[in-house]
Amino acid sequence: MTEKSLPLVVVLTGPSGVGKDSVFDQMVARGVPMARPATMTTRAPRPGEREGVNHYFVTPEEFERAFAAGELLERSGEYGKQYGVPRRSVREALATGNDVVIRVDIRGAESLRQLLPAALFICLIPEWLGDLASRLDGRGTETAEDRAKRLAMAPDEIERASRFCAMVVNPQGRLDDTVDEILRLIEAERARPGRKSIAV
């Protein structure tokens, strides 16, 4: 397998409400061949989310058992809930031969940076922080307290991500521009000499 044909792992991160799911869904709608491993979480499903597709929804006890058994690549606790990336999900996604997009929060991306140094890390950021508030309000899945916590954490999360991620602005109403920029980054990474396969 040539370097250019090796599946690429893209870690897509960003503060809550920045549009990570919308960006991935738009890439799929364009027909971009990408696999997205389902992550594991202790939070409740949001409207439209499906078990085993978006996430594996588990109890805190089930999550702890999976982590203790070494089944998770990483774990992070954000906003009072636990999130993790199952190794099996990533292996199955890589086995498709397509590029793989892992969607995680900033803390999860920091952990994956140590485990998957050959991955491409992309952080979505809002044009201005007020965009996050309107997106979270529109989503309507968090309490007012949760929204306030997420918004308060965003500036620090963005600063931390800027140390190791390619930063992509996701302006309101310009989703196609955001996807275009991400696809440019992916193509540039695919063409980079010396790129190695990723094992999990």
N, C-alpha and C positions, 0 to 999 in steps of 0.2 A: 504494500500500500504506500503510495507516495505521500509526502508531507502535505500536499495540498488536498488530498482526498481523506486525510485523517479527520474523524469527527472532532469538532471543536466544542468545548464546554464553555458556555457563556453564563456567568453569574450575574444576574440582573437584580440590582438592589436599589434602595432609595427609601426616603422617609414614608411613613404611612400616608396614603392618600395621593401619592405622586402620580399614580397611573400605571403601575407595573403590569397588572393584569390586562388593562386596556391595550397596552403596547404589545404584549404577547398575543392577545386575541387578534389584533390587527395584522400582525405578521402571519398568523395562521390564515386569516382571511385572504391575504395576498397570495397564498399558496407557497409560502416559504417552508421548505421541508425541515421542520424542527420538532424535536421530542422534548416534552416537559415532564420530568419526574414528579410524581405527587409527593408533597412533603407531609410530615406528620404534625398534628397540632392537637392541643387540648381545648382549643376554643370551639364554640358552636359553629355549625355551618351557616354561611350567609346565603341569602336567596340566590338560587341558580347554581350553587356549588354542588359538586357530586363526589361522593365517596370513591376514593381510588383514582379520581381524575384530577381534581384540584388538590385535595388533601386526603390523608387518612385521619379521620376524626376519632380520637381515643380519649380514654379517661386518664387522669394524672397517673394512676397506678400502672396502666398499660404503657404509658410513655416511659415511666421510670424503668420498667422491666425491659423495654426495647433498648434503652440507653445502656443499662447494666450488661445486657447481652452483647454489646458491641454492634448492634444493628444500625446505629445512626452515625453518619459521618460527622455531624456536629449537632449541637443543641444550643438554643438561646431562649432566654426568658424575657419577653417584651410585653409591656402593657398587661402584666399579670397572667399571661398565658405562656405555655411552652410550645416551641417550634423545633423541628429537627428534620434532617434530610436522610431518609433511609438509604443505605448502601444499595440494597436490592433495586430500588427504583432507579438509581443512577445507572447501575449496570444494565438493566433492561432497556433504558433509554439509549445508552451507547450502542447496545447490540442492534438497534435499528439501522445503524450506519449513518443516521442523520446527525446534524449538530444538536446539541443538548442545551436547553435553557433552564437553569436552576434559579428560581425566584425566591429570594430570601430577604430578611431585614438586614440592616447594617451590621448588627452584631453577628448574625449568621455568616455574612460575607467575610467579616474579619476572621472567623474561625476557618472558613473554607480557603482563605488565602494561604493558610499554613498547610492545608491538606492537598490543595489542588493548585500549586504554584504556576502550572502551565495553562490554567484557564484564563479567559478574557473576562475581566471584571468591569462592569458598566454600572454607573450610578445615575439614576434619573433624578433630576432636581427640578423644582418648580421655577417658573419665571420670577415669581415673588411668593413669599410665604403665605400671603393671603389666599393664593390658589389652593393650598392644602386645606385651609379651613372650609372653603366653599365645596371642595370635593368630598371632604368627610361629612359635611352637613348633607350633601346630596346623597351620599351613600346611606346615611341613616341607620347604620348598624352598630354604632357605639353610643354609650351614654355621654352626657355632657362632660362628666369627669374624665372619661377615657379620651375624648377628643382633646380636651385641654392638655392632658399628659402627652399625647402624641405630638401636638403642636409645639409644646415646650421643649421636647426632645429633638425636634427637627434640625435646628441650627447646629447643635453639637454633632448629630449624626452626619450631616452633610460635610462638616469639617473633617471628621474622621475618615469618611469615605474618600475625600479628595486626596488622601495620602497614597491610595493604591488603586483607585478606579479611574477609568475614563469617564468624565462627567458630561452628561447629555441633558440639556434643558428640554423639558416637556411642557411647552406653553399650552394654555387653555385653547381648545379649538383647532390645534395644529398637529394632530396625532400623526398624520402622514409624514410631516416634516421630521418628527421625532424618529419614526420607523426608518425613514431614509438615512438618517444619520447613524443609527445603530447598524443598519445593513452595510454602510460604508466601513464602519469599524470592524465588522466581522470579516468583510472581504480583505481588508488590510491585514488583519491577523492571520487569515488563511494563507496569505501570500508571504508571510514572514518566514525567512529562511531559518532552518533549525528547529522548527516547531515539532514538539514530541507528542506521542500518544499519551492519553491520560488513563491511569489505572485507579480503580477504587476497590 
